[in-house]
Amino acid sequence: MKKIKKDGYVPAIRISYIGVEREYLGKGWGFYCIRAMINTIRKKIRMYIGVRVLMADALAGAVSNYQRWGFRFIKPPDPQQKREKYSMFLNLSKIP
């Protein structure tokens, strides 16, 4: 990622939560939702607003799903502290 400007801001889209009902867990719906979101941003939104980063609040049980898409922690998690959610980001410039 390029060096952040002096003001510290990077154009981003923040997604608070993406959820799947319990009866549909483990059936690929979460994967489909994240894929659809990234494709929509990449193909339809990014060219108009110049967004570079997609941010998401991932529930503890969904962190590995976000990591499969390339999301990284904004701050490395403290192993001594259990959290309910984690702030993560995806560098959209690495997606073709």
C-alpha positions as CSV (number, residue, x, y, z in Angstrom):
1,M,0.0,0.0,0.0
2,K,1.3,3.5,-0.8
3,K,2.4,5.7,2.1
4,I,-0.6,7.4,3.8
5,K,-0.9,11.2,3.4
6,K,0.1,13.5,6.2
7,D,-3.5,13.9,7.3
8,G,-3.7,10.1,7.9
9,Y,-6.9,9.6,5.8
10,V,-7.3,6.9,3.2
11,P,-10.5,6.7,1.0
12,A,-12.4,3.8,2.4
13,I,-15.8,2.1,2.6
14,R,-16.7,0.6,6.0
15,I,-19.0,-2.4,6.3
16,S,-20.3,-2.9,9.8
17,Y,-21.7,-6.4,9.7
18,I,-22.6,-9.1,7.2
19,G,-24.6,-11.8,8.8
20,V,-26.1,-15.2,7.9
21,E,-29.0,-16.8,9.7
22,R,-27.9,-19.8,11.8
23,E,-29.8,-22.3,9.7
24,Y,-27.7,-21.2,6.7
25,L,-24.2,-21.3,8.4
26,G,-21.7,-23.5,6.7
27,K,-23.4,-23.4,3.4
28,G,-21.4,-20.8,1.6
29,W,-23.7,-17.8,2.0
30,G,-21.2,-15.7,3.9
31,F,-18.6,-16.4,1.2
32,Y,-21.2,-15.4,-1.4
33,C,-22.1,-12.2,0.4
34,I,-18.4,-11.1,0.8
35,R,-17.7,-11.9,-2.9
36,A,-20.7,-10.0,-4.1
37,M,-19.7,-7.0,-1.9
38,I,-16.2,-6.9,-3.2
39,N,-17.2,-7.4,-6.8
40,T,-19.8,-4.6,-6.5
41,I,-17.2,-2.2,-5.0
42,R,-14.5,-3.2,-7.5
43,K,-16.7,-3.0,-10.7
44,K,-19.3,-0.4,-9.9
45,I,-18.2,1.9,-7.0
46,R,-14.4,2.2,-7.0
47,M,-14.2,4.1,-10.3
48,Y,-16.5,6.8,-9.0
49,I,-15.3,7.5,-5.5
50,G,-11.7,6.4,-5.6
51,V,-11.9,4.1,-2.6
52,R,-8.7,2.2,-1.7
53,V,-9.7,0.3,1.3
54,L,-12.6,-1.8,2.4
55,M,-13.0,-1.9,6.2
56,A,-15.2,-4.4,8.1
57,D,-16.1,-5.3,11.7
58,A,-15.7,-9.0,11.9
59,L,-17.2,-11.1,14.7
60,A,-14.7,-13.3,16.4
61,G,-16.1,-16.4,14.8
62,A,-15.9,-15.0,11.3
63,V,-12.3,-13.6,11.3
64,S,-10.9,-16.6,9.4
65,N,-13.6,-16.1,6.6
66,Y,-12.5,-12.5,6.2
67,Q,-8.8,-13.5,6.2
68,R,-9.4,-15.9,3.3
69,W,-10.4,-12.9,1.3
70,G,-7.2,-11.1,2.2
71,F,-8.6,-8.9,5.1
72,R,-6.0,-8.0,7.7
73,F,-6.3,-6.7,11.2
74,I,-6.1,-2.9,11.6
75,K,-4.4,-3.5,14.9
76,P,-2.9,-6.9,15.7
77,P,-5.1,-8.6,18.2
78,D,-3.9,-9.0,21.8
79,P,-3.9,-12.7,22.6
80,Q,-4.5,-11.9,26.3
81,Q,-7.8,-10.1,25.4
82,K,-10.8,-11.8,24.0
83,R,-12.9,-9.6,21.8
84,E,-16.4,-9.9,20.3
85,K,-15.4,-8.2,17.1
86,Y,-12.3,-7.1,15.2
87,S,-11.7,-4.2,12.9
88,M,-10.2,-5.5,9.6
89,F,-9.3,-4.0,6.2
90,L,-8.8,-5.2,2.7
91,N,-6.5,-3.3,0.3
92,L,-8.6,-3.0,-2.8
93,S,-5.6,-2.0,-5.0
94,K,-4.4,-5.6,-4.8
95,I,-7.7,-6.9,-6.3
96,P,-7.6,-6.9,-10.2
